[in-house]
């Protein structure tokens, strides 16, 4: 009998079903990378091909995101990082967010800005990303700063073609660039936003990176000493001088001493277990621990029996997220200023009493915070703080805050890198002679004196960027993250459950339809609050949405895919077979590569 063609009608009738993903599945055996922009993934691949490890490659991709995805990331922004070291099995965190300058107080915003944290220089914090990248590179990498920053430097100097997504964001925010001459001259052309395919050249930013590389080259000594010199050029050299002089001339709060005295912190990552998996996140200076609290609240629940993306399943997920975010609002803040009950918040015993608050009906507003010290599901009234901040905007109104990007890398040795760099170029002016905005992450502070993340000199705002890392010792390493502001942990939770509970490969897991609740004060100024609001991507069955509404959720339908639902990137590295599968979410211009 003649062999039957795969394209023949009879073959098509008898072949098993195949469900393609929107983006080709990426599989490698030596390394894998997934990042929020194709050129960032290419930068990481270039470093890995030259013999670098996951940390070298992750730093290269992160710096490149600040150049080619400047609508969402600044070279002088924030960059929280997780590093998994295969040799020791340890996972480390780098605190990639800086504090408010010494001159910044809550009273300043209340008295001078009408109780708001306005866009522009007033919301500046000390830029942490350069130090975070250099610290990770020096401690766990193998290459020089010049080597890992080469791709970013070339893209800044020679220019790159603007992507469709970046052109959309820049077009939607053109009026914001016009507020500041230095931003308008760089990001607008003939007083309009750059269009897809037009080339953006950032010569001053390229020169900033070159200055850092020259400082490294002339430092002498060890590799680590050279990286330190590159870092010091930014915080104590010519670049620092230009930043401080611009702030002084324009009435900004950031001083040379704020830059010179800053350094990131390195320490063990926070961890919890979910089933047989260990999941790590950054500290309480960001929202990362809320992701761990969500997992604790779900640990031991038979979620599979509820049915994937059924109304019962999504209801459980949503109410769990609300409980974690209630504690986030009540307790999270810079641990140098706030006594955070960390052990209690992350304990399984506390999760067991808190999950009793999940009922058949949805909480109509943000649930009450719990009491982790007493292991009570609800904090006593005399101990509870009023709901801080949180305005009630027009129903259906979206926050105009942009957010973030992400990069994940795993190398052949099993080292993992997970970072969520951020700070879009619309919130503050470009610093002349530096070529980028300096972190405007002060927008995530609060002015209510009762709030744990109230603004204070030298205090870090509560950061939304929050990478994660899941590990099953001897079995797999799985870096995971997304942009999305308050949606980050929500999207990551759904993608991780898709993989570890429902057996989806990474690409399928990140593409599946998602939901997001907004029933809490937004992390961005002015901290909008939408009680009960639940956004649902339209690929979820209409009947499911109707049932969620019947349970008390205020359902708002999103399109089938929307960038505000996050853009999860992840890698599943099987340590036994050596196979690495990567996923990059098509909701934004993420891109994965493997070899």
C-alpha positions as CSV (number, residue, x, y, z in Angstrom):
1,X,0.0,0.0,0.0
2,X,1.4,3.4,-0.9
3,X,2.4,5.7,1.9
4,X,-0.3,8.2,2.7
5,X,0.5,11.9,2.4
6,X,0.2,13.9,5.6
7,X,-1.7,16.5,3.5
8,X,-4.2,14.1,2.0
9,X,-7.9,14.4,3.0
10,X,-8.0,10.9,4.4
11,X,-4.9,11.5,6.5
12,X,-6.4,14.7,7.9
13,X,-9.6,12.9,8.9
14,X,-7.7,10.2,10.9
15,X,-4.9,12.3,12.4
16,X,-5.0,13.2,16.1
17,X,-6.0,16.8,16.9
18,X,-3.3,19.4,17.1
19,X,-3.9,22.7,18.8
20,X,-1.3,25.3,17.7
21,X,-0.2,28.1,19.9
22,X,0.0,31.7,18.6
23,X,3.8,31.6,18.8
24,X,6.0,28.7,18.0
25,X,7.1,26.6,21.0
26,X,10.8,27.2,21.8
27,X,12.8,24.2,22.9
28,X,16.5,24.1,23.7
29,X,19.0,21.8,25.3
30,X,21.8,24.2,26.2
31,X,20.0,27.4,27.1
32,X,16.8,29.3,26.8
33,X,15.7,32.9,27.2
34,X,12.3,34.6,27.2
35,X,12.1,38.4,27.4
36,X,9.7,41.2,26.7
37,X,11.4,42.3,23.4
38,X,13.0,40.3,20.6
39,X,16.2,42.4,20.7
40,X,16.6,41.8,24.4
41,X,16.3,38.0,23.8
42,X,18.8,38.4,21.0
43,X,21.2,40.2,23.3
44,X,21.0,37.4,25.8
45,X,21.5,34.8,23.1
46,X,24.6,36.7,21.9
47,X,26.1,36.5,25.4
48,X,25.2,32.8,25.9
49,X,26.7,32.0,22.5
50,X,29.9,33.7,23.6
51,X,30.2,31.5,26.6
52,X,28.4,33.6,29.2
53,X,26.1,32.1,31.8
54,X,22.5,32.9,32.7
55,X,23.4,35.9,34.8
56,X,25.6,37.4,32.1
57,X,22.8,36.9,29.6
58,X,20.0,38.2,31.9
59,X,21.9,41.4,32.6
60,X,22.5,41.9,28.9
61,X,18.8,41.5,28.2
62,X,17.8,43.7,31.1
63,X,20.0,46.6,30.0
64,X,18.9,46.2,26.4
65,X,15.2,46.4,27.5
66,X,16.0,49.9,28.8
67,X,17.0,50.9,25.3
68,X,14.7,49.0,22.9
69,X,11.6,48.9,25.2
70,X,12.0,52.4,26.7
71,X,8.3,52.9,26.7
72,X,8.2,50.5,29.6
73,X,11.8,50.3,31.0
74,X,14.6,52.8,31.8
75,X,18.3,52.0,32.0
76,X,18.1,54.2,35.1
77,X,14.9,52.6,36.5
78,X,14.2,49.7,38.8
79,X,15.3,46.1,38.4
80,X,14.4,43.5,41.1
81,X,16.3,40.3,40.4
82,X,16.2,36.7,41.4
83,X,19.2,34.4,40.8
84,X,19.1,30.6,41.2
85,X,22.6,29.2,41.6
86,X,22.7,25.6,40.4
87,X,25.9,24.6,42.2
88,X,24.5,25.4,45.7
89,X,20.8,25.2,45.0
90,X,20.3,28.6,46.6
91,X,18.0,31.4,45.2
92,X,19.0,35.0,45.9
93,X,17.3,38.3,45.6
94,X,18.7,41.7,44.6
95,X,16.6,44.7,45.8
96,X,16.4,46.6,42.6
97,X,14.5,49.7,43.9
98,X,15.9,52.8,45.3
99,X,14.6,55.1,48.1
100,X,13.0,58.5,48.0
101,X,15.7,61.3,48.2
102,X,16.4,62.9,51.5
103,X,14.5,66.0,50.4
104,X,11.3,64.1,49.7
105,X,8.6,64.0,52.4
106,X,4.9,63.2,52.5
107,X,4.3,66.8,53.8
108,X,6.0,68.2,50.7
109,X,3.4,66.4,48.5
110,X,0.5,67.4,50.7
111,X,1.5,71.0,51.0
112,X,3.1,71.7,47.6
113,X,1.1,69.4,45.3
114,X,-2.4,69.3,46.7
115,X,-2.0,65.9,48.3
116,X,-0.9,64.2,45.1
117,X,2.4,62.7,43.8
118,X,2.6,64.4,40.4
119,X,4.3,63.2,37.3
120,X,7.8,64.6,36.7
121,X,10.8,65.1,39.0
122,X,8.9,65.2,42.3
123,X,8.2,61.5,42.1
124,X,11.9,60.5,41.5
125,X,13.6,57.8,43.6
126,X,17.2,56.9,43.5
127,X,17.7,54.8,40.3
128,X,18.5,51.2,41.3
129,X,18.8,49.3,38.0
130,X,22.4,50.1,37.2
131,X,23.6,48.9,40.6
132,X,21.3,45.9,40.5
133,X,22.6,44.8,37.1
134,X,26.2,45.4,38.1
135,X,25.8,43.6,41.5
136,X,24.3,40.5,39.9
137,X,27.0,40.5,37.2
138,X,29.9,40.9,39.6
139,X,28.6,38.3,42.1
140,X,27.3,35.5,39.8
141,X,28.3,36.4,36.3
142,X,31.5,35.7,34.3
143,X,31.8,38.6,31.8
144,X,32.6,42.3,31.9
145,X,30.1,45.1,32.0
146,X,31.3,46.2,28.5
147,X,30.6,42.8,27.1
148,X,27.1,42.4,28.5
149,X,26.2,46.1,27.7
150,X,27.4,45.9,24.1
151,X,24.1,45.1,22.4
152,X,22.3,47.8,24.4
153,X,25.0,50.3,23.5
154,X,24.8,49.5,19.8
155,X,21.0,49.7,19.7
156,X,21.2,53.1,21.5
157,X,23.9,54.5,19.2
158,X,22.8,53.1,15.9
159,X,19.1,53.0,16.6
160,X,16.5,50.3,16.3
161,X,13.1,50.0,14.5
162,X,10.3,50.8,16.8
163,X,7.9,47.8,17.4
164,X,4.2,47.9,16.8
165,X,3.5,47.8,20.6
166,X,6.0,50.5,21.4
167,X,4.6,52.7,18.6
168,X,1.1,52.2,20.1
169,X,2.2,53.1,23.6
170,X,4.2,56.2,22.4
171,X,1.3,57.3,20.2
172,X,-1.2,57.0,23.1
173,X,1.1,59.1,25.3
174,X,2.5,61.7,22.9
175,X,1.0,64.5,24.9
176,X,3.0,63.4,28.0
177,X,6.3,63.7,26.1
178,X,5.3,67.2,25.1
179,X,5.4,68.3,28.8
180,X,9.2,68.2,28.8
181,X,11.4,69.5,26.0
182,X,14.1,66.9,26.6
183,X,11.6,64.1,26.2
184,X,9.8,65.6,23.2
185,X,13.1,66.1,21.3
186,X,14.0,62.5,21.8
187,X,10.7,60.6,21.4
188,X,8.7,62.8,19.0
189,X,9.4,63.4,15.3
190,X,7.8,66.5,13.8
191,X,5.8,66.8,17.0
192,X,4.3,63.3,16.6
193,X,5.1,60.0,18.1
194,X,7.3,57.6,16.3
195,X,5.5,55.1,14.1
196,X,6.1,51.3,13.8
197,X,9.3,50.7,11.8
198,X,10.8,54.2,12.3
199,X,14.2,54.2,13.9
200,X,14.8,55.6,17.3
201,X,18.4,56.7,18.0
202,X,19.4,57.5,21.6
203,X,23.0,58.8,21.3
204,X,23.2,60.3,24.8
205,X,22.1,57.0,26.4
206,X,24.6,55.1,24.3
207,X,27.3,57.5,25.5
208,X,26.2,56.9,29.1
209,X,26.8,53.2,28.7
210,X,30.1,53.9,26.9
211,X,31.2,56.1,29.9
212,X,30.5,53.2,32.3
213,X,32.5,50.8,30.0
214,X,35.4,53.2,29.8
215,X,35.5,53.5,33.6
216,X,35.6,49.7,33.8
217,X,38.5,49.5,31.2
218,X,40.7,52.0,33.1
219,X,40.0,50.6,36.6
220,X,42.6,47.8,36.5
221,X,42.5,44.9,38.8
222,X,39.9,42.1,38.9
223,X,36.8,41.6,36.8
224,X,34.7,42.6,39.9
225,X,36.7,45.8,40.4
226,X,36.1,46.8,36.8
227,X,32.4,46.2,37.2
228,X,32.4,48.3,40.4
229,X,34.1,51.1,38.5
230,X,31.4,51.0,35.8
231,X,28.8,51.1,38.5
232,X,30.5,54.0,40.4
233,X,30.7,56.1,37.2
234,X,26.9,56.1,37.2
235,X,26.5,56.9,40.9
236,X,29.5,59.0,41.7
237,X,31.0,60.1,38.3
238,X,30.0,62.3,35.4
239,X,26.6,60.6,35.0
240,X,25.7,61.3,38.6
241,X,26.9,64.9,38.3
242,X,24.6,65.4,35.3
243,X,21.6,63.9,37.0
244,X,22.1,66.0,40.2
245,X,22.7,69.2,38.2
246,X,19.5,68.6,36.2
247,X,17.5,68.1,39.4
248,X,19.0,71.2,41.0
249,X,18.3,73.4,38.0
250,X,14.7,72.1,37.6
251,X,13.8,72.0,41.3
252,X,13.9,68.2,41.6
253,X,14.7,66.5,44.9
254,X,17.5,64.1,43.9
255,X,21.0,65.2,45.1
256,X,24.5,63.9,44.4
257,X,24.7,62.5,48.0
258,X,21.5,60.4,47.4
259,X,23.2,58.8,44.4
260,X,26.6,58.4,46.0
261,X,25.3,56.7,49.2
262,X,23.0,54.2,47.5
263,X,23.6,50.5,47.1
264,X,21.2,47.6,46.5
265,X,20.8,44.8,49.0
266,X,21.5,41.1,48.3
267,X,20.0,38.3,50.4
268,X,18.3,35.0,50.3
269,X,15.0,35.1,48.4
270,X,11.7,34.6,50.3
271,X,10.3,31.1,49.7
272,X,7.3,28.9,50.2
273,X,6.4,25.4,49.1
274,X,3.5,24.7,46.8
275,X,3.0,20.9,46.6
276,X,6.4,19.5,45.8
277,X,7.7,22.8,44.4
278,X,9.6,25.6,46.1
279,X,8.7,29.0,44.9
280,X,10.9,32.1,45.5
281,X,10.1,35.8,45.4
282,X,11.7,39.1,46.4
283,X,11.1,40.8,49.8
284,X,8.4,43.0,51.3
285,X,9.8,46.1,49.7
286,X,7.8,44.8,46.7
287,X,4.5,42.9,46.1
288,X,6.4,39.7,45.5
289,X,5.4,38.0,48.9
290,X,1.7,38.3,47.9
291,X,2.4,35.8,45.2
292,X,3.7,33.4,47.9
293,X,0.7,34.1,50.0
294,X,-1.6,33.2,47.1
295,X,0.1,29.9,46.7
296,X,-0.1,29.2,50.4
297,X,-3.8,29.9,50.4
298,X,-4.3,27.5,47.5
299,X,-1.9,24.8,48.7
300,X,-3.9,21.6,49.5
301,X,-7.0,22.7,47.6
302,X,-8.1,20.3,44.9
303,X,-8.1,22.9,42.2
304,X,-8.1,20.3,39.4
305,X,-11.4,18.9,40.6
306,X,-13.0,22.4,40.1
307,X,-12.1,22.3,36.3
308,X,-9.7,24.5,34.5
309,X,-11.1,28.1,34.1
310,X,-14.5,27.0,35.3
311,X,-16.5,29.5,37.3
312,X,-15.8,27.6,40.6
313,X,-12.1,27.5,39.8
314,X,-11.8,31.2,38.8
315,X,-13.9,32.2,41.8
316,X,-11.4,30.5,44.1
317,X,-8.5,32.1,42.4
318,X,-10.1,35.6,42.5
319,X,-11.0,35.4,46.2
320,X,-7.6,34.1,47.0
321,X,-5.9,37.1,45.3
322,X,-8.2,39.5,47.2
323,X,-7.1,38.0,50.5
324,X,-3.4,38.3,49.6
325,X,-3.8,41.9,48.5
326,X,-5.7,42.8,51.6
327,X,-2.6,41.8,53.6
328,X,-0.4,43.6,51.1
329,X,-2.3,46.8,51.7
330,X,-2.2,46.4,55.4
331,X,1.4,45.3,56.1
332,X,3.8,45.6,53.1
333,X,6.4,48.3,53.2
334,X,10.1,48.9,53.3
335,X,11.3,46.6,56.2
336,X,13.8,49.3,57.2
337,X,10.9,51.5,58.2
338,X,8.0,49.1,58.8
339,X,7.8,46.1,61.1
340,X,6.4,43.6,58.7
341,X,5.1,40.4,60.3
342,X,6.9,38.4,57.6
343,X,7.0,35.0,59.2
344,X,3.3,35.0,60.0
345,X,2.3,36.3,56.6
346,X,4.1,33.5,54.9
347,X,3.2,30.7,57.3
348,X,1.0,27.8,56.3
349,X,-0.9,28.0,59.5
350,X,-1.9,31.6,58.8
351,X,-3.0,30.6,55.3
352,X,-5.1,27.9,56.7
353,X,-7.2,30.3,58.8
354,X,-7.3,33.0,56.1
355,X,-8.7,30.6,53.4
356,X,-11.8,30.1,55.5
357,X,-12.9,33.5,54.4
358,X,-13.4,32.2,50.8
359,X,-17.1,31.6,50.5
360,X,-19.5,30.9,47.7
361,X,-20.3,34.6,47.4
362,X,-17.6,37.1,46.3
363,X,-16.3,39.7,48.7
364,X,-18.0,42.9,47.4
365,X,-14.9,44.9,48.4
366,X,-11.4,44.2,49.4
367,X,-11.7,41.7,52.4
368,X,-10.4,42.7,55.8
369,X,-6.7,42.0,56.5
370,X,-5.8,39.1,58.8
371,X,-3.7,39.1,61.9
372,X,-0.6,36.9,61.2
373,X,0.8,37.4,64.7
374,X,-2.3,35.9,66.3
375,X,-3.1,33.6,63.4
376,X,-6.5,35.1,63.2
377,X,-8.4,35.3,59.9
378,X,-9.5,38.9,60.5
379,X,-7.5,41.6,62.3
380,X,-9.3,42.9,65.4
381,X,-11.1,46.2,64.8
382,X,-8.9,48.1,67.4
383,X,-5.8,46.9,65.5
384,X,-7.0,47.6,62.0
385,X,-6.1,50.6,60.0
386,X,-8.6,52.4,57.8
387,X,-8.4,51.7,54.2
388,X,-5.6,54.1,53.1
389,X,-5.7,56.0,49.9
390,X,-7.9,54.5,47.3
391,X,-10.2,56.7,45.3
392,X,-13.3,55.7,43.5
393,X,-13.0,56.8,39.9
394,X,-15.7,56.7,37.2
395,X,-16.7,53.1,36.6
396,X,-14.9,51.5,33.6
397,X,-12.0,54.1,33.8
398,X,-8.6,52.5,33.4
399,X,-5.5,53.8,35.2
400,X,-3.2,55.4,32.6
401,X,-0.1,54.0,34.3
402,X,2.3,52.1,32.1
403,X,4.4,49.5,33.7
404,X,7.2,47.1,33.0
405,X,9.0,44.3,31.1
406,X,10.6,41.0,32.1
407,X,13.5,38.6,31.3
408,X,14.1,34.9,32.1
409,X,17.2,32.9,31.4
410,X,18.3,29.4,32.2
411,X,21.8,28.1,31.1
412,X,23.1,24.6,30.5
413,X,24.4,24.3,34.1
414,X,20.9,25.0,35.5
415,X,21.5,28.5,36.7
416,X,18.3,30.6,36.6
417,X,17.8,34.4,36.2
418,X,14.5,36.2,36.7
419,X,14.2,40.0,36.5
420,X,11.4,42.6,36.1
421,X,13.0,45.9,35.0
422,X,10.7,48.9,34.7
423,X,10.1,52.7,34.6
424,X,8.4,54.0,31.4
425,X,9.6,57.1,29.7
426,X,6.4,59.0,30.1
427,X,6.4,59.7,33.8
428,X,9.4,62.0,34.1
429,X,11.7,64.1,31.8
430,X,14.7,62.7,30.0
431,X,17.8,63.9,31.8
432,X,19.9,65.8,29.2
433,X,23.4,64.3,28.8
434,X,22.2,61.0,30.3
435,X,19.6,60.1,27.6
436,X,16.8,58.5,29.7
437,X,14.4,59.1,32.5
438,X,15.6,58.5,36.1
439,X,13.3,56.3,38.1
440,X,9.9,57.8,38.7
441,X,8.8,54.9,40.9
442,X,7.9,57.3,43.7
443,X,4.4,57.1,42.1
444,X,4.0,53.9,44.1
445,X,4.2,55.6,47.5
446,X,1.3,56.8,49.7
447,X,0.5,60.0,51.5
448,X,-1.8,58.6,54.1
449,X,0.4,58.6,57.3
450,X,-1.4,55.3,58.4
451,X,-0.3,53.4,55.4
452,X,2.8,51.1,55.7
453,X,4.1,52.5,52.4
454,X,3.7,56.2,53.2
455,X,6.4,58.4,51.6
456,X,9.4,59.2,53.8
457,X,13.0,60.3,53.1
458,X,15.3,57.3,52.4
459,X,12.4,54.9,52.3
460,X,11.6,52.6,49.3
461,X,8.1,52.7,47.8
462,X,6.3,49.4,47.6
463,X,7.2,48.1,44.2
464,X,4.9,46.2,41.8
465,X,7.7,44.6,39.7
466,X,8.2,41.2,41.3
467,X,9.9,38.3,39.5
468,X,9.5,34.7,40.7
469,X,11.4,31.4,40.5
470,X,10.0,27.9,41.0
471,X,12.4,25.0,41.7
472,X,11.9,21.3,42.2
473,X,15.4,20.2,43.4
474,X,17.0,17.9,40.9
475,X,14.0,18.1,38.6
476,X,13.5,21.6,37.2
477,X,14.1,25.3,37.4
478,X,11.3,27.6,36.3
479,X,11.8,31.4,36.2
480,X,8.6,33.3,35.8
481,X,7.5,36.9,35.5
482,X,5.4,39.5,33.7
483,X,4.7,43.2,33.4
484,X,1.3,44.4,34.4
485,X,1.4,46.4,37.7
486,X,-1.0,44.9,40.1
487,X,-1.9,42.2,37.6
488,X,1.6,40.7,37.7
489,X,1.0,38.2,40.6
490,X,-2.4,37.4,39.2
491,X,-1.2,36.5,35.8
492,X,1.8,34.6,37.1
493,X,-0.4,32.6,39.4
494,X,-2.7,31.5,36.6
495,X,0.2,30.7,34.3
496,X,2.1,28.7,36.9
497,X,-1.1,26.7,37.8
498,X,-1.6,26.0,34.1
499,X,1.8,24.3,34.1
500,X,2.1,22.6,37.4
501,X,-1.5,21.5,37.9
502,X,-2.8,21.1,34.3
503,X,0.4,20.0,32.5
504,X,0.5,22.7,29.9
505,X,3.8,23.5,28.2
506,X,5.0,27.1,28.9
507,X,3.8,28.6,25.6
508,X,0.3,27.2,26.0
509,X,0.3,28.2,29.6
510,X,1.0,31.8,29.0
511,X,-1.4,32.1,26.1
512,X,-4.5,30.8,27.9
513,X,-7.2,33.3,28.7
514,X,-7.0,35.1,32.1
515,X,-8.9,37.1,34.6
516,X,-7.9,40.0,36.9
517,X,-9.5,41.6,39.9
518,X,-9.2,45.3,40.7
519,X,-11.0,45.1,44.1
520,X,-8.2,46.9,46.0
521,X,-6.4,50.2,45.9
522,X,-4.2,50.4,42.8
523,X,-0.5,50.5,43.6
524,X,0.0,53.6,41.4
525,X,-0.9,57.1,42.4
526,X,-3.8,58.1,42.7
527,X,-4.5,54.5,44.0
528,X,-7.8,54.1,42.2
529,X,-10.1,51.5,43.7
530,X,-12.8,49.4,41.9
531,X,-14.7,47.4,44.5
532,X,-15.7,44.0,43.2
533,X,-14.5,44.6,39.7
534,X,-13.4,41.5,37.8
535,X,-12.0,41.7,34.2
536,X,-12.4,38.6,32.1
537,X,-10.8,37.9,28.7
538,X,-13.5,37.1,26.1
539,X,-12.1,33.7,25.3
540,X,-13.5,32.6,28.6
541,X,-17.0,31.3,28.0
542,X,-19.8,33.8,28.4
543,X,-21.7,31.3,30.6
544,X,-18.7,31.3,33.0
545,X,-18.8,35.0,33.2
546,X,-22.5,35.0,33.9
547,X,-22.0,32.5,36.7
548,X,-19.2,34.6,38.2
549,X,-21.5,37.6,38.1
550,X,-24.2,35.5,39.9
551,X,-21.6,34.8,42.6
552,X,-21.3,38.6,43.2
553,X,-18.4,39.6,41.0
554,X,-18.8,42.8,39.0
555,X,-17.7,41.3,35.6
556,X,-16.2,43.6,32.9
557,X,-15.4,41.9,29.7
558,X,-12.0,42.4,28.1
559,X,-11.2,41.6,24.4
560,X,-10.0,38.1,23.6
561,X,-6.4,39.2,24.3
562,X,-5.4,42.4,26.0
563,X,-2.0,43.7,27.0
564,X,-3.3,44.8,30.4
565,X,-3.7,41.1,31.3
566,X,0.1,40.8,31.6
567,X,2.6,39.2,29.3
568,X,4.0,36.2,31.1
569,X,7.4,34.9,30.1
570,X,8.8,31.7,31.5
571,X,11.1,28.8,31.0
572,X,10.7,25.2,32.2
573,X,14.2,23.7,32.4
574,X,14.0,19.9,33.0
575,X,17.2,19.1,34.9
576,X,17.0,15.4,34.2
577,X,16.5,15.4,30.5
578,X,18.2,18.7,29.8
579,X,15.3,19.9,27.8
580,X,14.3,23.6,28.2
581,X,10.9,24.8,27.0
582,X,10.2,28.6,26.9
583,X,7.1,30.6,26.6
584,X,6.6,34.2,25.6
585,X,3.1,35.8,25.9
586,X,1.8,37.2,22.6
587,X,-0.3,39.8,24.4
588,X,2.9,42.0,24.2
589,X,6.0,41.7,22.0
590,X,7.7,39.0,24.1
591,X,10.1,36.7,22.4
592,X,11.7,33.4,23.4
593,X,14.9,31.7,22.0
594,X,16.5,28.4,22.8
595,X,19.5,26.4,21.6
